[in-house]
Every structure is written in C-alpha cells, then in structure tokens.
C-alpha cells in the first residue's frame, strides 16, 4: 500500500451564516492543512442542493460539483447543529444524494449542541454503518455557548479534542484510504470488490 495521505472533505451542515459548525470545521480544516493534509470545505449554505428526488438527481444544479468533492474524499467530516436531537435537514439531504459514495471511507461526526449531541452523533455513526463506511469510535461535541465566542474557539477542551481528531483523521484516514485503494485495485473477495470498475 502506498504511503499516501488522505483527502479530507469537511461538510458544514448548518445553513446559519457564521455558525459554530462552520467555525469548528474551519479550525479543523486549518489544523489538517498545516499538517500537510489535502482538505476541502463544503459549506451547504454556499453549495445548496435542492431536496433530493431520486428521478433526475444527477441533473440537479450543483450536483456534479458536489459529487466530485465527495468522491475525491477519503474522509468526510460531517458537521451539523443538533436540531431536536437530529442532524440538520441540509446534511441529511446531502446524504440522500451521496450515500453510496460513503462505502469504504472514514466518517467523522461533529455536532454543535446545547446538550451533548449524543443522539446526533449516534445518527451519523448509524448512517456510516448503513452505507458501509467506517466511523471514528468517538465524535466531537461542541457546546456553542461555552466553546465559541465571536466566531472564535475559546474552549480549551474543544481545542484539544479538535487536535486529537485532526491527528486521528491523518493516521486512520491514511490507513483506510490506502486499504480502500488496494481493495478497489485488487482481486481479493473483500466487501469493496462490488465497487470495482469493469
């Protein structure tokens, strides 16, 4: 397996300008870029997709651009506010479009919540499992009122958590990305054999 770093896509699932979700993901993306990881940011407020309809989804405006970002990624950091114990509609809509593309990739949940966001973290892990993706065994939970002031992260515990997740994305993202590429290129009867071209 080639020692090649992962490509990371940080998805901002909040449509609120200057949201805590976007602040956290921008910070995490900065940590990854500083470490030499190719990282993209997909802000669903700036790249919205209409409500998913199975018929004609590929003709949806913006679909090809977003699909390109998703398929190039080895790791998807899925950031969302906690809406009534659920992920945002914008993030769920993205997953309705691109569920099949998650297979074999690493998914990292990040949730902004007035509580701990545990049900949302569990939902994102469930989506990863159902779509045959890998998920980190932990997520990042952000308490907006304590952790973020004036668009800046002020919580030391959150900073340490983001440092930890950036490290684990680099390490486990690279391992899984290399294995995914090997499985797609190989002939072994692993799960990803069904995704081989030809």
C-alpha positions as CSV (number, residue, x, y, z in Angstrom):
1,X,0.0,0.0,0.0
2,X,1.3,3.4,-0.9
3,X,2.0,5.8,2.0
4,X,-0.3,8.5,0.7
5,X,-2.2,10.9,2.9
6,X,-6.0,11.0,2.9
7,X,-8.1,13.7,1.2
8,X,-10.5,15.2,3.7
9,X,-13.8,16.9,3.0
10,X,-15.3,18.9,5.9
11,X,-19.0,19.3,5.4
12,X,-20.7,22.3,7.0
13,X,-24.3,21.1,7.6
14,X,-25.5,24.4,9.1
15,X,-27.2,27.0,6.9
16,X,-26.7,29.7,9.5
17,X,-24.1,32.3,8.5
18,X,-21.1,32.3,10.8
19,X,-22.4,29.2,12.6
20,X,-20.5,27.4,15.3
21,X,-20.4,24.4,13.0
22,X,-18.6,26.4,10.3
23,X,-16.2,27.9,12.9
24,X,-15.2,24.4,14.2
25,X,-14.8,22.9,10.7
26,X,-12.7,25.9,9.5
27,X,-10.5,25.4,12.6
28,X,-10.2,21.7,12.0
29,X,-9.5,22.2,8.3
30,X,-6.8,24.6,9.2
31,X,-5.1,22.1,11.5
32,X,-5.2,19.5,8.7
33,X,-3.8,21.8,6.1
34,X,-1.0,22.8,8.5
35,X,-0.2,19.1,8.8
36,X,0.0,18.8,5.0
37,X,-3.4,17.1,4.5
38,X,-5.3,18.0,1.4
39,X,-8.5,19.3,2.8
40,X,-11.6,20.8,1.2
41,X,-14.6,22.6,2.9
42,X,-18.1,22.1,1.6
43,X,-20.5,24.6,3.0
44,X,-24.0,23.6,2.3
45,X,-25.2,27.2,2.7
46,X,-23.0,28.2,-0.3
47,X,-23.4,25.0,-2.3
48,X,-27.0,24.0,-1.6
49,X,-28.7,21.0,-3.2
50,X,-32.5,21.0,-3.7
51,X,-34.5,18.4,-1.8
52,X,-33.4,15.0,-3.1
53,X,-35.7,13.4,-5.7
54,X,-34.5,10.0,-7.0
55,X,-35.6,10.8,-10.5
56,X,-33.2,13.2,-12.2
57,X,-30.9,13.7,-9.2
58,X,-27.8,13.8,-11.5
59,X,-29.3,16.7,-13.4
60,X,-29.8,18.8,-10.2
61,X,-27.9,22.1,-10.3
62,X,-24.6,21.8,-8.4
63,X,-24.8,18.0,-8.3
64,X,-21.7,17.3,-10.3
65,X,-19.5,19.8,-8.4
66,X,-20.6,18.4,-5.0
67,X,-20.3,14.8,-6.2
68,X,-16.7,15.5,-7.4
69,X,-15.8,16.8,-3.9
70,X,-17.4,13.8,-2.2
71,X,-15.9,11.1,-4.5
72,X,-12.4,12.6,-4.2
73,X,-12.5,12.5,-0.4
74,X,-11.2,9.6,1.7
75,X,-12.5,11.1,4.9
76,X,-15.8,13.0,5.4
77,X,-16.1,15.2,8.5
78,X,-19.9,15.6,8.8
79,X,-20.6,18.7,10.9
80,X,-24.2,19.6,12.0
81,X,-26.1,21.5,14.6
82,X,-28.3,19.4,16.8
83,X,-31.9,20.1,15.6
84,X,-34.3,18.4,18.0
85,X,-32.0,15.5,18.6
86,X,-31.4,15.1,14.8
87,X,-28.9,16.1,12.2
88,X,-29.8,19.1,10.1
89,X,-32.0,18.7,7.0
90,X,-29.2,20.0,4.8
91,X,-26.8,17.3,5.9
92,X,-29.4,14.6,5.7
93,X,-30.3,15.8,2.2
94,X,-26.6,15.6,1.2
95,X,-26.5,12.0,2.5
96,X,-29.6,11.2,0.5
97,X,-27.7,12.2,-2.7
98,X,-24.4,10.5,-1.9
99,X,-25.0,7.6,0.4
100,X,-23.4,5.1,-2.0
101,X,-20.2,7.2,-2.2
102,X,-19.6,6.7,1.6
103,X,-18.6,3.0,1.2
104,X,-15.1,2.3,2.4
105,X,-14.5,5.9,3.5
106,X,-13.9,7.2,7.0
107,X,-16.7,9.3,8.5
108,X,-16.1,11.7,11.4
109,X,-19.1,13.3,13.2
110,X,-19.0,16.8,14.7
111,X,-22.1,18.1,16.4
112,X,-22.9,21.5,17.9
113,X,-25.5,21.1,20.6
114,X,-26.9,22.8,23.7
115,X,-26.7,19.3,25.2
116,X,-24.1,16.7,24.4
117,X,-25.5,15.9,20.9
118,X,-25.3,12.2,21.6
119,X,-28.3,11.2,19.5
120,X,-27.0,13.1,16.5
121,X,-23.5,11.5,16.9
122,X,-25.2,8.1,17.0
123,X,-27.3,9.0,13.9
124,X,-24.2,9.9,11.9
125,X,-22.4,6.7,13.0
126,X,-25.6,4.7,12.1
127,X,-25.6,6.3,8.6
128,X,-21.9,5.4,8.2
129,X,-22.6,1.8,9.1
130,X,-25.6,1.5,6.9
131,X,-23.6,3.0,4.0
132,X,-20.7,0.6,4.6
133,X,-18.4,3.4,5.7
134,X,-16.0,3.4,8.7
135,X,-16.7,5.8,11.6
136,X,-14.4,7.0,14.3
137,X,-15.4,5.5,17.6
138,X,-15.9,8.9,19.0
139,X,-17.2,12.2,17.8
140,X,-16.7,15.9,18.5
141,X,-19.4,17.5,20.6
142,X,-19.4,21.4,20.7
143,X,-21.2,23.4,23.4
144,X,-21.6,26.7,21.4
145,X,-22.2,29.0,24.4
146,X,-19.1,27.7,26.2
147,X,-16.7,26.9,23.4
148,X,-17.2,29.7,20.9
149,X,-17.2,33.5,21.3
150,X,-17.4,36.0,18.5
151,X,-16.6,33.3,15.8
152,X,-13.5,32.0,17.7
153,X,-12.9,28.8,19.6
154,X,-12.3,29.7,23.2
155,X,-12.8,26.3,24.9
156,X,-9.5,24.6,25.7
157,X,-11.2,21.2,25.9
158,X,-12.6,21.7,22.4
159,X,-9.2,22.8,21.1
160,X,-7.7,19.6,22.5
161,X,-10.5,17.5,21.0
162,X,-10.0,19.0,17.6
163,X,-6.2,18.5,17.8
164,X,-7.0,14.8,18.7
165,X,-9.4,14.3,15.8
166,X,-7.1,16.0,13.3
167,X,-4.4,13.5,14.4
168,X,-6.7,10.5,14.1
169,X,-8.0,11.7,10.7
170,X,-4.4,11.8,9.4
171,X,-3.5,8.4,10.8
172,X,-6.7,6.3,10.4
173,X,-7.8,8.2,7.3
174,X,-4.5,7.3,5.6
175,X,-4.7,3.7,6.6
176,X,-8.3,3.2,5.4
177,X,-7.7,5.2,2.3
178,X,-4.7,3.1,1.3
179,X,-6.6,-0.1,2.0
180,X,-9.6,1.1,0.1
181,X,-7.5,1.9,-3.0
182,X,-5.8,-1.6,-2.7
183,X,-9.2,-3.3,-2.4
184,X,-10.6,-1.5,-5.4
185,X,-7.5,-2.3,-7.5
186,X,-7.0,-5.9,-6.3
187,X,-8.8,-9.1,-6.8
188,X,-9.4,-10.3,-3.2
189,X,-13.0,-11.1,-2.3
190,X,-13.4,-8.2,0.2
191,X,-16.5,-6.1,0.5
192,X,-15.3,-3.4,-1.8
193,X,-14.9,-5.9,-4.7
194,X,-18.5,-4.9,-5.6
195,X,-17.3,-1.4,-6.3
196,X,-14.6,-2.3,-8.7
197,X,-14.9,-1.0,-12.2
198,X,-15.0,-3.5,-15.1
